[in-house]
């Protein structure tokens, strides 16, 4: 399989989809990221990332039932594909290998504010 890199936000989105499992749709993904990382997420950036990840074959989507509160429109639920899982694992392994290569002395820094 060709090595593929995930951008930071793509990785965060995919991890949120995994955390939410069967409840991963736009609003829940946004709330999950914001709640866990104390990071603001724009709807546009999230939707763009979800579309891009789906086009790459890392995520798949399905429509749920329409609800009255959404004027009959269905929620679009996302899940990680087998290919997406492999890419996430490669990203994690690459990141861990880099962390492990840092000598302890390099991070023994005193921070003063």
Secondary structure as a PSIPRED ss2 file (coil, helix, strand):
# PSIPRED VFORMAT (PSIPRED V4.0)

   1 X C   1.000  0.000  0.000
   2 X C   1.000  0.000  0.000
   3 X C   1.000  0.000  0.000
   4 X C   1.000  0.000  0.000
   5 X C   1.000  0.000  0.000
   6 X C   1.000  0.000  0.000
   7 X C   1.000  0.000  0.000
   8 X H   0.000  1.000  0.000
   9 X H   0.000  1.000  0.000
  10 X H   0.000  1.000  0.000
  11 X H   0.000  1.000  0.000
  12 X H   0.000  1.000  0.000
  13 X H   0.000  1.000  0.000
  14 X H   0.000  1.000  0.000
  15 X H   0.000  1.000  0.000
  16 X H   0.000  1.000  0.000
  17 X H   0.000  1.000  0.000
  18 X H   0.000  1.000  0.000
  19 X H   0.000  1.000  0.000
  20 X H   0.000  1.000  0.000
  21 X H   0.000  1.000  0.000
  22 X H   0.000  1.000  0.000
  23 X H   0.000  1.000  0.000
  24 X C   1.000  0.000  0.000
  25 X E   0.000  0.000  1.000
  26 X H   0.000  1.000  0.000
  27 X H   0.000  1.000  0.000
  28 X H   0.000  1.000  0.000
  29 X H   0.000  1.000  0.000
  30 X H   0.000  1.000  0.000
  31 X H   0.000  1.000  0.000
  32 X H   0.000  1.000  0.000
  33 X H   0.000  1.000  0.000
  34 X H   0.000  1.000  0.000
  35 X H   0.000  1.000  0.000
  36 X H   0.000  1.000  0.000
  37 X H   0.000  1.000  0.000
  38 X C   1.000  0.000  0.000
  39 X C   1.000  0.000  0.000
  40 X C   1.000  0.000  0.000
  41 X C   1.000  0.000  0.000
  42 X C   1.000  0.000  0.000
  43 X H   0.000  1.000  0.000
  44 X H   0.000  1.000  0.000
  45 X H   0.000  1.000  0.000
  46 X H   0.000  1.000  0.000
  47 X H   0.000  1.000  0.000
  48 X H   0.000  1.000  0.000
  49 X H   0.000  1.000  0.000
  50 X H   0.000  1.000  0.000
  51 X H   0.000  1.000  0.000
  52 X H   0.000  1.000  0.000
  53 X H   0.000  1.000  0.000
  54 X H   0.000  1.000  0.000
  55 X H   0.000  1.000  0.000
  56 X C   1.000  0.000  0.000
  57 X C   1.000  0.000  0.000
  58 X C   1.000  0.000  0.000
  59 X E   0.000  0.000  1.000
  60 X E   0.000  0.000  1.000
  61 X E   0.000  0.000  1.000
  62 X E   0.000  0.000  1.000
  63 X E   0.000  0.000  1.000
  64 X E   0.000  0.000  1.000
  65 X E   0.000  0.000  1.000
  66 X E   0.000  0.000  1.000
  67 X C   1.000  0.000  0.000
  68 X H   0.000  1.000  0.000
  69 X H   0.000  1.000  0.000
  70 X H   0.000  1.000  0.000
  71 X C   1.000  0.000  0.000
  72 X C   1.000  0.000  0.000
  73 X C   1.000  0.000  0.000
  74 X E   0.000  0.000  1.000
  75 X E   0.000  0.000  1.000
  76 X E   0.000  0.000  1.000
  77 X E   0.000  0.000  1.000
  78 X E   0.000  0.000  1.000
  79 X E   0.000  0.000  1.000
  80 X E   0.000  0.000  1.000
  81 X C   1.000  0.000  0.000
  82 X H   0.000  1.000  0.000
  83 X H   0.000  1.000  0.000
  84 X H   0.000  1.000  0.000
  85 X H   0.000  1.000  0.000
  86 X H   0.000  1.000  0.000
  87 X H   0.000  1.000  0.000
  88 X H   0.000  1.000  0.000
  89 X H   0.000  1.000  0.000
  90 X H   0.000  1.000  0.000
  91 X H   0.000  1.000  0.000
  92 X H   0.000  1.000  0.000
  93 X H   0.000  1.000  0.000
  94 X H   0.000  1.000  0.000
  95 X H   0.000  1.000  0.000
  96 X H   0.000  1.000  0.000
  97 X H   0.000  1.000  0.000
  98 X H   0.000  1.000  0.000
  99 X H   0.000  1.000  0.000
 100 X H   0.000  1.000  0.000
 101 X H   0.000  1.000  0.000
 102 X C   1.000  0.000  0.000
 103 X C   1.000  0.000  0.000
 104 X H   0.000  1.000  0.000
 105 X H   0.000  1.000  0.000
 106 X H   0.000  1.000  0.000
 107 X H   0.000  1.000  0.000
 108 X C   1.000  0.000  0.000
 109 X C   1.000  0.000  0.000
 110 X C   1.000  0.000  0.000
 111 X C   1.000  0.000  0.000
 112 X C   1.000  0.000  0.000
 113 X C   1.000  0.000  0.000
